[in-house]
Amino acid sequence: MVKFVRFITVLVLFGSSSLHSEKAESISFDFRVFGIGKDNYEGLFYFNGSDFAPLQFHRTHRSVKKYSYRGTLPFGIFVRNPNHDPDEPNSAEFVRIAKSAPILAKDQLIVLAADPNNRDSLDVQRRFMLFHLDDSLDTFGRNTIVLLNATGANLFGRVDGKDMSLPMGNSDPIPYKPTSGKSTTRIAFALATKDGARLVMSNDLELSNNRRVIIILEPPRRENSFRVAVRVLSESIFPEEAEDN
């Protein structure tokens, strides 16, 4: 497990420092949120361009509410500042704990991956890695899979018999043929080590018709394990919805 989690920490720190040099650029997009990892996902806010707005998460699917961001880069996640003094003009009411450079898509899903230490940390010490996915039906439509690698390591493997590499982040949408009964879609990924390839996941998934599916690969839950955790985020998309989009 250490091999995966430590790498995530390095990426978070690198991502934060590299964004300091970015010029302020005005952007706008709508988004929903989903959280993975050990965090209660409470008390989180974003700045919508004029106010700090609370984010509401659901444990098993995208947030019901869609949010709108109108502002500059970078996009940020905030918590309330416990040391805020309303009588002090320079005292900030909110503290930014995560930031990212969003993609250009107008309709996004932002997946927040929690640092393993979040549950034992104060609000201002919570850390997240943010993944921005194009969530528009034109790009990510019915009967397609997107794989999101949040393990902290580069992986390679096969999806339904096709070889692919999977660096940190998400894949392009992959069309699939609906399965039923004994028919399944095989998904398997491995990690390259000094001793050769180590299998980190292998699943035979039954994928229903009229769905779009995000398969999220997370760091192993057990120490010293190479078996990554897998979350499946599935949503019904019927033909008439795709046509109206």
Disulfide bonds with the S-S distance in Angstrom:
none
